[in-house]
Amino acid sequence: MGTLISIASLLFLVVIIWFLSKKFVSPQSKARVLLLAYQASKESGAPENECLFQMFDTRPAWNSLPKTFLRELATRLRTKENIVNFIIFSERTGILQTNILRIPSTVEFDPDLALGGVATALISRANAFSDRSKFQDAKDVLEWVLLLNPRFVQAWSSMAVVAFRMKDNQTALYWAEKVLNYVPNPNSDDFGERGYAEFMAPGGSEKAAQFLGESGGTDTWKQVQQQMEAIRQVCAEHGKI
């Protein structure tokens, strides 16, 4: 009986050690594993885009996602450094579990629509960082968003606010003016931009309110424009315009 208890205790200890090693593995260790996958692919003579893709496709959980999505994600993030930081951040903050892994794996899969969902989740995290005055963290996350979707107007306005609060008036002005001059393309390949175009068309906000069962979208957009105008005016007062 004592031997059985000892074996059971040993197995329990092994499980605990395994769990702790998975839970508390350092970001540096994760980075080394990801870079090894990149390097192995590079040494095999694969092109750069394939090497970047392998960083996702050799990673547990990520490799369960549609290959089309992973290739597009790797292409848009552009560099191995961006991918390392993005993967570590997504796993640490839960974006992988709560957002990315919920992407449907269907033959008709739309990478742009899925990437829009990821970008929206990242915007939420960036705004949370900004609210806690972690402006550099917010800026870093927003830069990923702009790689995923360069015409994501929510990222533009968030970048303007973050730059302004970091006292970088020139950058704040740049993004604020982009928001104020934004004209969404109704024929864009991006689902989100087409939605903005419909919303901003005559009668669009009323249609959206009927569809969603709520109003206020127009007011929200006006508030964003007012905020951007206020940033532009302050920059002008400081001689940055």
Beta strands, then each sheet from edge to edge (+ up, - down):
end
